[in-house]
């Protein structure tokens, strides 16, 4: 029996909708030619991350990397760290694969599936140094709040895969979702808020500012970062 077989299955309410945009020719080529090298399939069982990356190194998992620009920038700035990105939308995956090729990056691998299922089925226990969740769908209508990915069940599963001292870094531009994240993490076992004010933190240098975020700043929109450390 695997370490996940005895775990209760998380509620299967999707935290995303597959809004599949049209692929550009370059994105399609990247998916066709580069996925076999940098992509990981969901049905391959629990991952041996040292084998996947060909080395032992700090590991960062990013859930929902969008078009991949931020993740590629992090990989360029931190060649000593391995990055595993999960995104359900094929255009974003194709765009990141193009960036990997263009920049000659060797420290990124990509998965295209529900992050909850990947965590449950494929991410080894106590294997991650950091998990990043930047600007997830806020599901702002109250009747849709149950679709938000930051729920106690999800956080508990994530905690099992973080190393001691590992970080869970969230960011959102929706204040109500930031408040939901903070409330959930305060109720979660085994985490410590790294904020000196017990709420939010200034944007860490490790999180690049995206074009979307810059536009939001110009329009006066706020952004809230939360960083919690696994303490037991």
C-alpha positions in Angstrom: 0.0 0.0 0.0 1.4 3.4 -0.9 1.6 6.3 1.6 -1.4 7.9 -0.1 -3.7 4.8 -0.1 -4.8 5.2 3.5 -5.5 8.9 3.2 -9.1 10.1 2.8 -9.7 11.5 -0.7 -10.2 15.2 -0.8 -13.6 16.5 -1.7 -13.7 16.5 -5.5 -14.9 20.0 -6.1 -12.7 21.4 -8.7 -10.8 24.6 -7.8 -10.5 25.5 -11.5 -12.3 25.6 -14.8 -10.5 24.6 -18.0 -10.9 27.8 -20.0 -8.8 26.4 -22.9 -7.7 29.3 -25.1 -6.4 28.9 -28.6 -2.8 27.7 -28.9 -0.3 29.7 -30.9 1.8 27.8 -33.4 4.8 28.2 -31.2 3.0 26.9 -28.1 1.7 23.9 -30.1 5.2 23.2 -31.3 6.6 23.4 -27.8 4.0 21.0 -26.5 4.7 18.6 -29.4 8.5 18.8 -29.2 9.5 19.8 -25.7 6.9 18.0 -23.5 8.6 14.6 -23.8 11.8 16.2 -22.3 10.3 18.6 -19.7 6.8 17.3 -19.1 5.8 14.7 -16.5 2.7 12.5 -16.9 0.2 12.1 -14.2 0.1 8.3 -14.4 3.8 7.7 -13.7 3.4 7.0 -9.9 5.2 8.6 -7.0 8.0 10.7 -8.5 11.7 10.1 -7.7 12.6 13.8 -7.8 16.4 13.2 -7.7 16.0 11.0 -10.8 13.6 13.5 -12.5 16.1 16.4 -12.1 19.3 14.3 -12.2 20.5 15.7 -8.9 19.7 16.4 -5.2 18.7 20.1 -4.7 16.2 22.3 -3.0 12.8 21.8 -4.5 10.0 24.3 -5.1 6.5 23.4 -6.3 4.4 26.1 -7.9 0.7 25.5 -8.3 -1.0 27.3 -11.2 1.9 29.1 -12.9 -0.3 30.9 -15.5 1.8 31.7 -18.6 5.0 30.6 -16.8 6.9 33.9 -17.0 7.3 34.2 -13.2 8.4 30.6 -12.8 10.9 30.8 -15.6 12.4 34.0 -14.1 12.8 32.2 -10.7 14.5 29.3 -12.4 16.9 31.6 -14.1 17.7 33.5 -10.9 18.1 30.3 -8.9 19.9 27.6 -10.9 20.8 25.8 -7.6 17.1 25.1 -7.1 14.7 22.7 -8.9 11.2 23.9 -9.8 8.2 21.8 -10.5 5.3 23.7 -12.0 1.6 22.6 -12.3 -0.8 24.3 -14.7 -4.1 22.9 -16.1 -4.2 25.3 -19.2 -2.3 24.1 -22.2 -1.4 27.6 -23.6 0.3 28.4 -20.3 2.2 25.1 -20.4 3.2 25.7 -24.0 4.4 29.2 -23.2 6.5 28.0 -20.3 8.1 25.3 -22.4 9.0 27.9 -24.9 10.7 29.9 -22.2 12.6 26.8 -21.0 13.9 26.3 -24.5 14.7 29.9 -25.1 16.6 30.4 -21.8 18.2 27.0 -21.8 16.8 26.1 -18.4 17.5 22.7 -17.0 15.9 23.1 -13.5 12.2 23.1 -14.4 9.8 20.2 -15.0 6.1 20.7 -15.9 2.9 18.9 -15.1 -0.6 19.5 -16.6 -3.3 18.2 -14.3 -5.3 18.9 -11.1 -2.8 19.9 -8.5 -4.7 18.1 -5.8 -4.4 14.8 -7.7 -0.7 15.4 -8.3 0.0 16.1 -4.7 -2.0 13.0 -3.6 -0.6 10.6 -6.2 2.9 11.7 -7.1 4.6 14.2 -4.8 6.7 12.2 -2.2 6.2 12.9 1.5 8.7 15.4 3.1 10.2 16.3 -0.3 9.5 20.0 -0.9 11.3 23.1 0.5 8.6 25.5 -0.7 5.1 25.5 -2.2 4.0 28.6 -4.1 0.4 29.5 -4.9 0.2 32.8 -6.7 -3.0 34.5 -7.7 -5.3 31.4 -7.7 -8.9 31.7 -8.9 -10.6 33.6 -6.0 -14.1 32.2 -6.7 -15.3 35.5 -5.4 -19.0 34.6 -5.2 -19.9 33.3 -1.8 -21.7 30.2 -3.3 -18.4 29.3 -5.0 -16.1 29.7 -1.9 -16.1 25.9 -1.5 -14.1 25.8 -4.8 -11.2 27.7 -3.4 -8.1 25.5 -3.4 -6.9 26.8 0.0 -9.0 24.6 2.4 -7.9 22.7 5.5 -7.9 19.3 3.7 -5.6 20.7 1.0 -3.3 22.4 3.5 -3.0 19.2 5.5 -1.9 17.2 2.5 0.5 19.9 1.5 2.0 19.9 5.0 2.9 16.2 4.7 4.9 16.9 1.6 6.8 19.9 2.9 10.1 19.4 4.7 10.5 20.6 8.3 10.9 24.4 8.0 9.5 24.4 4.5 7.4 27.3 3.4 3.9 27.8 1.9 3.8 31.1 0.1 0.5 32.4 -1.2 -0.4 35.7 -2.9 -3.7 37.1 -4.1 -5.1 40.4 -5.3 -8.5 39.7 -3.8 -8.7 40.9 -0.2 -11.5 38.6 0.8 -9.5 35.6 -0.5 -6.5 36.9 1.4 -8.7 36.9 4.6 -9.9 33.4 3.8 -6.3 32.2 3.3 -5.3 33.8 6.6 -8.2 32.3 8.5 -7.6 28.8 7.0 -3.9 28.8 7.8 -4.5 30.0 11.4 -6.7 27.0 11.8 -4.3 24.5 10.1 -2.1 22.4 12.3 1.7 22.5 12.0 2.3 25.9 10.6 3.7 29.2 11.9 2.9 32.6 10.3 6.2 34.3 9.4 4.5 37.7 9.5 5.8 39.9 12.3 2.2 41.3 12.5 0.6 37.9 12.4 -1.1 38.5 9.1 0.5 39.4 5.8 4.1 40.0 4.7 5.7 42.4 2.2 6.3 40.8 -1.2 9.4 38.6 -0.8 12.1 39.2 -3.4 11.7 35.5 -4.4 8.3 36.3 -6.0 8.7 38.3 -9.3 6.2 41.0 -10.1 4.1 40.0 -13.1 2.8 42.3 -15.8 -0.7 41.6 -14.5 0.4 42.7 -11.0 2.1 45.8 -12.3 -1.2 46.8 -14.1 -3.1 46.2 -10.9 -0.7 48.5 -9.0 -1.3 51.2 -11.6 -5.1 50.8 -11.1 -4.7 50.9 -7.3 -5.3 47.3 -6.6 -3.8 45.7 -3.6 -1.8 42.4 -3.3 -1.5 40.3 -0.2 1.3 37.9 0.4 1.2 35.2 3.1 4.1 33.0 4.1 3.7 30.1 6.5 6.4 27.8 7.8 5.9 24.1 8.6 7.0 23.7 12.2 5.9 20.1 12.9 
